[in-house]
Amino acid sequence: MQDLRVSLVQGATRWHDPEANRDYYAGLVAPLRGTTDLVVLPETFTSGFSNDAIERAEDMDGPTVAWIRAQAAALDAAVTGSVQLRTADGVFNRMLWATPDGGLQYYDKRHLFRYAGEHRRYAAGRERLTVEWKGWRINPQVCYDLRFPVFCRNRFDVERPDGLDFDLQLFVANWPAARAYAWKTLLRARAIENLCYVVGVNRVGSDGNGLAYAGDSAVLDFLGQPLSECTDAEVVATTTLRAQLLAAHREHFPAMLDADRFEIR
């Protein structure tokens, strides 16, 4: 692996206005061309977190998928973030992963936020995704997934050359300020237990439901120590993840060798 430059885009998503959000986030990320390898946008970055936004959900041939592909090409970087997307199986909170060569992969949020009724209107994903980029294995997750460490676990297999599933775990979110302490604590826990870097990107501002968002986006190393921490302001922050430091930590502290084996059904 080479070192990886990761850009957190902590924005104030406009409520139920996909076109305005595409323009807004395009303006925030435009200066990043040539300075980053990975751009991370918040959860539901075209609408805000809303059950009502399901009525205007696009499909995979819609303008937002085309937009994120165009951004990846323009920035010469991978770009990721989640949006509501309609398929024959329902509407998913789908985290898109676009690369400059036109590639597109996605992860569908598995854990739907029952407290807000997301489980009644959206379809749940089933499969984890690990993508490879610049020699890094990256596991994308969406918001409420952060609370479920079994699904998030970096699984060890002695038959793999390097053992673990991933080197970097991403969480994109609309995580309200009222639960900010949980957000910050759980991000650190996932980094420590999974022996990996963790990036969490949240939004700021307030939404159409009157919920306030404190941001608190962060980049954490494999010890849970912050490499970058955002406050409650709109910001784009780029941090370099050091591949050799991660490899050295795993060699020095190989906790994965004592991990429990399990399967998720």
N, C-alpha and C positions, 0 to 999 in steps of 0.2 A: 504494500500500500504506500501511496504517497500521502503527504499531508492534504487535508481537505478544508477548503474555505466554505463556511456556511453562513448564509445571511438570513437573519430573523426579520420578518416584515410585520411589525406590530402596528396595525392600522385601526382606524375607527370606521368599521364597516357601515355603509349606508343601509338603511332598513328597506328591504324589499325592492331594491333598485339595481338589478344585475348590470345594466349598461353603465350606470354611474360608478358602480364598484369596479368594473373592468377598467374604466378610464382612470379611476382613482389609484388603483393598485399598479396599473401600468406606469403612471407617473412616479410612484414611489420606487419602483424597481429599475427604471430606465438607467439611472446613473451606475448601476452595478455591472454593466457590461465590461468584461475583461478583468473584473476584480473578485469574482466569486465562482464557486463550483456548484453550489446548491442554494436555491432560494426557497424559503419556507413561508407560505401564507397561512392565515388562520383558518379554522374550521368555518364552513359555510360562508366563504368570503364574498359571495355575490349577493347575499340576502340578509345575513345575520341568522342566528339560531331561532327558527320559527317553524311551528307546525303548519301555519297558514301558507308558508312559501311553497308547500308541496303542490299547490294549485298551478304554479308557474314553473314547475320543474322541467328542465330541458332534457333532451336525450343526448346520446353520445355523438350525434351529428349536429348538435346545436352550437351556438356561438361561443359558449364558455370553453368547451373542449378545443375548439379551433383557436381561441384566444390563448389558452395556456400553452398549446403547442407553438404558437407564434412567439410567445414570450421566451420560451426555452431556446428557440432558434435565434432570436434577437440578442439575448443575453449570453449565448454560448454557454449555458449552464442548465442543469436540471432544475425544474420548477415543480413545486408540489403544494397542495392545499385541497380542502374538501368543498364540495358543492352538492346540492340535491340533484340527482339524475334519475330519470324515469326509464325503466326497462319493462320487458314483458312480465317480470316477476315482482314488479312494484317499484316504488321510489326508494332509492338508497342514499344515505349520507356517504358519498363516495369520495375517497381521497385519491386524486389524480396524481400521476407521476409522469411528467413529460421530459424528454431529453432532446438536445439540439438536433439529433439526427432524425427527428420525427417520431421516435419511439414513444409509446404511451402504455402505461400499466396502471392498475388501480387496486385499491383496497376498500372494501365495503365495511363500514363501521359495524362491529359485531354486537357490542353492548349498547342497546338503545336506552336513552335516559328516561326511565319510567317516571321519575319524579315530575317531569314536565310533559308526560304523555307521548314521548317520541315513539314508544313501542306500539302505540295504537295506530299510527299513521305511516310509519316507515317500515321497510323490510330490513331484516337483520342479515348482515354478511355471515359467512361461515368459515372462511379460510383466511389464515394469516398470509401476509405477503412479505417476502424479502427480495429487495432489488439490489443489483450490483452497479456501482458507479465509482469510477476512478479507483478501482481496486477495493472499495469499501462495500461491505454487506450492510444494508440499511433496512430496518424494520419500521414501517409507518403504522401509526395508530391514531385514533380519533377520540379526543376529549375523555368521555366517560370510561373508555377502555383503560385509562390510567389507573382506575381503582381495582383492577382485576389482575393481580400479579401472576396468577397461573397462566393466563392467556399471554401475558407479556413476557413470560420467562424465556431467557436465553438458553435454549436447550443444548446440552452437551452430548456429543456422539463420538465415541472413540474411533469410529470408522471414518470420520471426516478428517482431512489432513490437519486442520487447525481447530477442530473440536466444536467450537461454538457456532450458533446460527448467524449472529450478527455482531457488528462492531459499533453501530450507531442506531439508537432508537429515537424516532421522531413522534412527538405528540402535537397535534394541532387542536385548538380549542376555542370555544366561547365559554370561558369559565368565570362565573360571576364573582365580583369582589367579596361577597359575603362568605365565600368558601376559599378565599385566597390562601389561607394557611395550609389547607389540605392540598391544594395545587402544588405549592412549593415543597411541601414535605414529601408527597408521593413522587414527584420528579426525582428528588434525591434518592429515595428508596430504590426506584427502578435502576438508577445508575449504579448504585452500590451493589445490589444483589445480582445484576446482570453483567457486571464487569465490563461496562461499555460506556461510551459517551452518550449523553441524552440531550436532546434539544426539545424544548417546549415553547410553542408559539401561541399566544393568546391575543385577543383583541383588546382595545381600549374604548372609552366612551360609554354611551348608554344606548339601549336598543328600544324598539317600539313597544316592548312590554314593561319599560321602566326599569330594567335591570342595569346596574352599573358594572363596568369591567375595569379591573385594576391593571391589566396587562401582566406584569411579572413574568414576561417571557425570559427564558434563560438558556444558557449552554452550560452543562455540567460535565465534569470529567468522571472517570470511573471510580473515584473516591467520593463522589457527590459534591465535590468542591466547585463553586461557580467560576467559570471562565468569562462569562458575560451575564449580566443581570440588567433587565430593563425595569423602569418604574411604570408610571401610569400615563405616559405620554406617547404620542405617535413617534415611532422611531424605526429606522432600518439599521441594524447592527451586524457587522461581519466579524466572525471569529474563526481562527485557524485551529483545526483539530490535529494533534500531533500523533501520527501513526506509531512512531517508535516508542513513545511514552506508554501507549496502550499495550503494545506487545510486551514491553518490559514489565508492566504491572501484572499482566496475566501470567508471565513466567515466574515472577517473584511470589505471587499470591494466587496459586491455581485452585481457587475454591470450587471451580466447576468440576474438578475431579471427584468431589464428594457430593455432588448434586443428586437428588432423587430422580429416578426415571419414571415417566408417566406419559399417558396419552390423553388428549382432549377429544371428547365425542360430541 
